[in-house]
Amino acid sequence: MSAKAHSIVLLCGVLAAASFLFCSENQGPAKPAASATAKAGALPSVWKSASTGREYRVKVEGDRFTAEWSNTPPQAAKQGAYIRSDCRRTGSRWIGTSRILLGCALPDGKTKMCPMLLRFEVDFISPDRITGGGEILREFDCGTCQVRKTGWGPFTWTPKNSDE
């Protein structure tokens, strides 16, 4: 396989993995904004993504929403991988960013840890569901860790124990 073809295959693998970062099935129209006022004390602390299986420790304190990836695989954790989202309330939604550090497989078999900063929004919070959207990678250069093109993908999280 030529170096160019190997790079294309590698890029496709990274894009496929990263595209699932915030993606889930189409959720249809946004739910009423009034439900975005769920009381922080009434919310479970750990939530699971319907599309990726990732679990997030969520906190809502005043006008701030935070989420941190809590079931990081051991090998990724050893390399320092993380996903941390921080949003401020703006009207009926929480708008902010996700700071991300994920491994990217290089052609020589090594893994390069790539930092990213992507937009992240929450539009609905209730005790049984959190929905919103986030930037997803469409084009990414593993060698330079450069995000070249993004899209937008909806997500749905449910309390960790609701499906077990």
C-alpha positions in Angstrom: 0.0 0.0 0.0 1.4 3.4 -0.9 2.1 6.0 1.7 -0.7 8.2 0.3 -3.2 5.3 0.4 -2.1 4.4 4.0 -2.7 8.0 5.0 -6.1 8.0 3.5 -7.1 4.8 5.3 -5.6 6.1 8.6 -7.6 9.4 8.2 -10.8 7.5 7.5 -10.3 5.4 10.7 -9.7 8.5 12.8 -12.7 10.2 11.3 -14.9 7.2 11.8 -13.9 7.0 15.5 -14.1 10.7 16.1 -17.4 11.1 14.4 -19.0 9.1 17.1 -17.7 11.4 19.7 -21.0 13.3 20.0 -23.2 11.6 17.3 -26.3 9.7 17.9 -29.4 8.8 15.9 -31.5 11.7 14.7 -33.5 12.9 17.6 -36.1 14.9 15.7 -37.2 18.4 16.7 -35.8 19.9 19.9 -37.8 19.5 23.0 -39.4 22.5 24.7 -36.8 24.8 26.3 -38.8 25.0 29.6 -37.6 21.5 30.4 -34.0 22.8 30.3 -34.5 24.1 33.8 -34.3 20.8 35.6 -33.1 21.1 39.2 -29.4 20.0 39.6 -30.1 18.1 42.8 -32.7 15.9 41.0 -30.3 14.8 38.3 -28.3 11.5 38.3 -24.5 12.1 38.3 -23.5 9.6 35.7 -25.0 9.6 32.2 -24.4 7.3 29.2 -24.3 8.3 25.5 -26.9 6.4 23.4 -24.5 6.3 20.4 -21.0 5.9 21.8 -21.5 4.1 25.2 -19.3 6.6 26.8 -20.3 7.6 30.3 -20.0 11.2 31.6 -20.1 12.6 35.1 -22.4 15.6 34.8 -22.9 18.6 37.1 -25.3 21.5 36.8 -24.5 24.3 39.2 -26.3 27.6 38.7 -25.7 28.7 35.1 -22.8 26.2 34.5 -23.1 22.7 33.0 -20.0 20.4 33.1 -19.5 16.8 31.9 -16.4 14.6 32.1 -15.8 11.3 30.4 -15.8 8.8 33.3 -15.4 5.3 31.7 -12.1 6.0 29.9 -10.6 2.7 28.7 -7.5 1.8 30.9 -5.0 2.2 28.0 -6.4 5.6 26.9 -6.4 6.7 30.6 -2.7 5.8 30.8 -2.0 8.0 27.9 -4.0 10.9 29.5 -7.1 10.8 27.3 -10.0 12.9 28.4 -13.2 14.6 27.2 -14.3 17.6 29.3 -17.2 19.8 28.4 -18.0 23.1 30.0 -21.0 25.2 29.2 -22.7 28.4 30.4 -26.4 28.9 30.3 -27.5 31.2 27.5 -31.3 31.6 27.5 -32.8 28.1 27.6 -29.6 26.3 26.5 -26.1 25.7 27.7 -23.4 26.7 25.2 -19.7 25.9 25.5 -16.9 23.7 24.4 -15.4 20.3 24.8 -11.7 20.0 25.5 -10.6 16.7 24.2 -7.3 14.7 24.3 -7.6 11.4 22.3 -5.1 9.0 20.8 -4.6 8.9 17.0 -2.9 5.9 15.4 0.1 6.8 13.2 1.4 4.7 10.3 4.4 3.6 12.3 2.1 1.9 14.8 2.6 4.6 17.5 -0.2 6.6 19.0 -0.1 10.4 19.0 -2.2 12.2 21.6 -4.1 14.9 19.9 -5.8 17.8 21.8 -9.0 19.3 20.3 -11.4 22.1 21.2 -14.9 21.5 19.8 -18.3 23.3 20.2 -20.8 21.6 22.5 -24.4 22.6 23.4 -27.1 21.2 25.7 -30.7 22.0 24.8 -32.7 19.7 27.1 -32.1 18.4 30.6 -34.5 16.2 32.6 -34.0 13.5 35.2 -34.2 10.9 32.5 -32.5 12.5 29.4 -30.0 15.1 28.3 -29.9 16.1 24.6 -27.9 18.5 22.6 -25.3 18.7 19.9 -21.7 19.0 19.3 -19.1 19.4 16.6 -18.0 16.1 15.0 -14.8 15.6 13.0 -15.1 15.4 9.2 -11.5 15.9 8.3 -8.6 15.5 10.7 -4.8 15.3 10.2 -3.4 12.8 12.7 0.2 13.8 12.0 -0.3 17.5 13.0 -3.4 17.0 15.2 -5.2 19.6 13.0 -9.0 19.7 12.8 -9.6 20.6 9.1 -13.4 20.2 8.8 -16.2 19.7 11.3 -19.9 19.0 11.1 -22.7 18.9 13.8 -24.1 15.9 15.4 -27.0 15.5 17.9 -26.6 13.4 21.1 -28.8 11.8 23.7 -27.6 10.8 27.1 -29.6 8.7 29.6 -28.8 8.0 33.3 -26.3 5.2 33.5 -28.5 2.8 35.4 -31.6 3.3 33.2 -30.6 0.7 30.7 -28.9 -1.9 32.9 
